[in-house]
Amino acid sequence: MTGDLNRLYSQADSELAQNILPFWMTRMVDKRNGGFYGRISGDGITDTEAGKGAILNARILWTFSESYKLLKDPAYAKMARYASVYIHAHFFDPEFGGTYWNISAEGKPLDTKKQIYSQAFFLYALSAYYGATGDQESLDKAIGLYNLIEEKSFDGDKNGYLEAYSREWSLLDDFRLSAKDDNEIKTTNTHLHILEGYTHLYKVWKDKTLAASLDNLVRIFLDKMIHPGNHHLNLFFDEEWNCRSRLISYGHDIEASWLLYEAAQVLENEQLLQRVRTACLSVVKAAGEGLQEDGSLIYESDDATGHSDHERHWWPQAEAVVGYLNAFQLTKNKTYFEQALHSWDYIRENLVDPVNGEWYWSILPDGKVNYAGDKAGFWKCPYHNARACMEIMTRCRKILNG
């Protein structure tokens, strides 16, 4: 296994430093308006007038902060600083607090709604930037976003977090992150990334109230979101926690399996950690229903209709590598390690663009590259793939060092 671990480490290191990060440093910087372009199409055309989405910008800040922390390249610190300055100047609402959903190419507010998913991602990114650089303003703003989420979004009666608000913090009628989502008031996706943000904030700010919030989130996943029968994540809920969908997202399953364990680890509650370990391995097994012989993970299936989407999107493949590595670390079962390798090889052979950089949006069911999907855009960011590379490197090093 040592040879495979060293190969995996080396390839992830090379992919991050020589393919993913250079794309964002050379192709996406908007030298005219500041910040980063909002979109590059799948065939490589830069849309200089595209809006600059909150998720894209938060994930860029997170990526370069964590890359600098891991690799110590001053060029990454410079990019993180550049992203941070732009975010502080353009995405924070000076009147009502929180962050905007989308701004124009020139940096003016376009969509001022307060999507809690967005607040969580800025909290996550600013926590990472503070962890990498010690920038106090970023920590203060991350704490401010935590307090705001708890004040505005937390459902003190029925537990959990509500999805979306107007600029002035009135609850909206349309809660959806995107047109493909169900319009429900509580979702697993938003809770997963609040969990992720709170986990990373707690790493740099050991606050007892935050610990209680994070502990509660972990238990929400255990008690509400993981289906007790099939162990997939339930995805959409009404206010009373009635599940409103039978959709299965294999990418969210495998992603949650390791993010949930990471959250329980930082809380240092051994009893909770053991419960989470058992649940996470059950979710990993359920996610495996979407695996294909070539090592890839299909996108989703719907138990209500029997339809499955066999497109191989970039992000579930990235999450599969990390999820199976985490399962191997928890069990020492080499089958999990072999699946991580298989998923990684699928990525390298199919999704990586070795000529123009970054990864393709997806591989279509017929095996062809999906050039209609963005190379960079509102949802196509250096997050799942860069994070996967960093997790691979960190985990391989830990396994090799015993």
N, C-alpha and C positions, 0 to 999 in steps of 0.2 A: 504493500500500500504506500510505502514511503515515496516511491517513484511517481505514483499517481497524484499524491498530495503535492509534491514539488511541482509537477507539471501543471496542476490546477492553479496553484499559487502563482506560478510564473505567467501563465496565460492570462489570468485575471489582472495581474499587475500591468502587463503589456496592453491589454484591452482598455483599461482605464486610462493609463498615462499616454498611450500613443494613438488611441482611436477616439474614445468618447470625449474626454476633456478637451483635446485640441479642437474638435469640431465646434464646441461651444465658445471657445476662446477666440477662434478665428472667423467663424461664420455668423455668429449671432450678436455680436456687439454692435449696437446702434451708435455710431460715432456722431451722427447728426443730432439726434434727439436725446441721447443718453439712454441708459438701460440696455435692454436687449430687444431685438426684433421680436414681433409677436408670432411670426410663422415662417417656416421654410417648407415648401411643398414636398411631396414624396419624390418628385423628379428634380428637386434641388433648386427651385426658384424661390428667391427671397421676396416676401410680401412686406415691403417697407411701410405700408399703411395699415397693417393689421393691428388690432388692439393688443395690448400687453396684459395678458391674463394674470390674475393673482396667483394661481397655482403654479404656472410656469416660473414666475419670478421667485416665489418662495422656495421652490425646489432647486432652482439654480443657486440661490444663496446657501441652502443646506448642502448641496453637493460640493461646492468649492470650499466651504467651511470644513466639512468632514475630510475632504481630500487633503487639505492642508494639514489638518490634525494628524492624519495617518502618514502622509508622505513627506511633509515638511518642505515642500517646494514653495518658495516665496511667490512664484507666479500665481499659485492658487490662492494665497492670502490676498494678493492684489485683486484678483477677480472677486473674491468674497467681499472685500471692502467696497469695490465698485458696485456690486449688487446691493449691499447693505445701504449705502448712501442713497441709492435710487429709491429703494423701498421706503426708507424713512421719509424721504421728501415727497413721494407721490402716492403711496398706497394707504397711508393712515389718514383717517377722517378727523380733521382737527376740531370739528364741531360736535359730532355725536359719538366719536370713539370707534374703535374697530377698524377694519380694513375693507377697502372696496373690492368688488368682484372682478372688475375689468376697467382698464383705463385706455385712452387713445394712444396712438403712436407718439403723440407729442406730450403725453403724460397727464392728460386731463381726465377727470372721472367720466366714464361711459355708463357703467352699470354699478350703482352705489349700494346694491343690496348687501346685506350682511349674512352671507352664507357661513354657517358655523364651521363647515369643512375648511373654508378659507382661513378663518381665524385660527383654527388648529394648526394649519400648515405654516402660517407665519410664526406662531408660537414655537413650533418645532424648529424652523430655520433660525430664528433669533437665538434660541437656546444653543443650537450648534455653533453659531457664530461666536457667542460668548464663550463657549467651551474651548473654541479654537484660539481665540484672541484675547479674552478677558475684557471685551468691550462692555462697559457697565450699562450704557444706554440700551443696548440690545437685551440684556437681562431684564432691565426695568420694564421694557416694552413687552417682553415675553410674559412677565409676571402680570402686567396690566391686562394682557389678553386672557390669561388664565382667570383672573378675577371677573373679567367681563363675560366670559363664557359661563362661569358659574352663576353670575347675577342674572343674565338675560336668558340663557338657554336651558339651564338645568330645570328639570321637572321635579320639584320638591314633593309633589303629591304621589306621582306614579313612577318616579325614578327615570333616569335617562336624560337625553338631550334632544331638544327640538331643533328642526333643521335650518330654517331660514327666516330672515327678518328684513324689513325695509331699512333704509338708511337711518331712520329715526327710531328703530328697534320696535316696530309693530310687527306682529307675526304675519307672515305672508300666506296667501292661499296656494301659491305654487311653490312647493318645497324642493323641486327637482334640481339635482346637480347638472343634469343634461337631459335632452329630449328623450333618450332611451330609458330613463329611470321611471319607476312608478312614483306617483305623486303621493307619498306617505310622509307622515310627520316625524317618524323615527326610522333611521336606517342603520344597518350594520356598517356600511362604508364610512359614514361620518363618525360613528362611535369608534371604529377601528383607528382612525387617524387622530381623534382626540386622545385615545389611549396612547398612541405612539408619541404624540406631542407631550403629553403629561409625563410619560416615561423619561423622555430626554430632558425635560425641564427639571424633573426630580433628581436627575444625575448631577445637576449643577446648582440646585437650590433645594436643600433638604428641609422642606417645610412640612409640618405635621398635617396641616389642612390639605395640602396637595397630596400627601401620602394617602389620606383618607379618600380623596376623590379618585385617585388611581386604583386603590383597593376596591372601591365600589364599581369602577368600570370593569375590572377583571371579573368580578362576580356577576355583573350584568351579562357578560359573554357566557359565563358558565351556566347561568340560570335562565337566560332569556334567548340567547342568540344561537347557541349550538343545539341543533335538533336532537332530542334525546334518543330518537330512533335511528336515523341515518347518519348522524354526526356531521352533516353539512351545516354551513351557516344559514340560518334564516336571514333574509336580506331586507325585507320591508315590513314595517309594523304600523298599526294605528296607535293612538295615544294610550290605549289600555294594554298595549303589548300583544294584541292579537296579530298573528302573522298574516300578512296580506299577499303573499306570493309563494309560489312553489318553484321559483327559479333557483338554479344551482350555479354558482360562480366558482369554478375550480381554482381560479387565480386567487380569489379572496379567501377561499378555504386554506390554501397552502401558505399564503401570506400571513393570515391570522395565526396559523399554528406556531410560527416563531415569534411574531410580535407579542402575542399573549404571554408566551413563556419569558420573553425579555422583560415585560412589565412585572411579572411576578418575581423575577430574580431581583430587580432593584428594590423591591419592597422588603426583601429578606424575611419573609414569613414562610417558614419551612412547611407548615401544614398546608397553606394555600398553594405553595409551589408544587407539592406532590399532587394535589388535586388538579392543578393546571397541567402538569406533565402528562397525567393519564388522559385528560381531555384533548390535549394537543396531539398526542399520538393517534387518538381516534379520528381527529379531523384530518390528519395526514393520510390515514388509511382511506377515508372517504374521498379526499381529493384525488387519490390514485385511480378512482373510477374514470377520470378524464384523461389518463395517460394513454399515449399511443405507442406503437411498436418502435417508432423512430426516436423516442425519447421526449416528444413534445407533449404539451398539455392543451387540450381543446379549450375553447373559451367558456362555454356555458351550455346548460341544458335546462329544459322546462318540464318538470314532472306533470304539470297540468295538461300540456299539449303533446308531450312525447318528442318535441323537436329539440335537436342539438345543433349548436353552432360550432363547426369544426375548423373555424379560422384559428390560426396560431398567432395570437397577438404577442407583441414583444414582452409585455410586462408579466403575464403569467409564467412565461418561460424563465425569466429572471428570478421570480419568486420561488419557482420550483427548485432551482439549484440550492437556494438558501434554506428552504423548508426541509429538503431531504438531508442536507448537511446537518441541520439542527437535530433532526430525528436520529441521525447516526450518532451524534454526540450524546444524545440522551440514552441510547440503547446499546451502542457498539455493534449494532446489526449491520453487517457489511452490505446487505441488499440496499439499504438506504444510501450508502456512499456510492454504490454503483449506479443508482438512479440519478444522483446528483451529477455524476460524471456524464451520464448519458444525456441528461438535459443540457448540460453545458456544451457538449459536443454538437447537439442539435443547433444551439444558438450560434456557435462559431461557423457551422457549415451553411446555415440558412439565413439568419437574421442580421449578422454583422455585415456592414457595408465597408469592405476593405479599401475601396477606391475613394469614396467621398466622405467617409467617416460616419459615426453613429450607427444606429440600428434601423432597419426598416420597421414600419408600423406593424406589419404582420406578413405571414405566409398564408395564402389562400388555400382552401381545401384541396385544390388541384395541384398544389405544390409551387405555384407561381408567386413571385413577390408582389405584394400589394403596394403599387406606387400611388394609388389614390389617397392613401393615408399619409398624414404629415410626417416629415422627417423631424420637424420641431414645431411645436404649437401649443395651444392652450392646455392640452392634455399630454402632449408628447414632450417629455422633459428629461433632463439627465438625473433621474431619481431612481427608478427601479433598476436600471442597468448599472449605473455607477454604484448604487448602494449594494447591489449584488456582488460586484467586483470587490468592494471593500469588505463585505461580510465574508466572502470566500477567502480573501487574504488573511483576515484576522482569525478565522476559524481554522484554516489549514495550519497556520503558525501555531495555534494553541494545541491542535492535535499532534503536530510533529514534536512539540516541546513536552508533550505528556502532561 
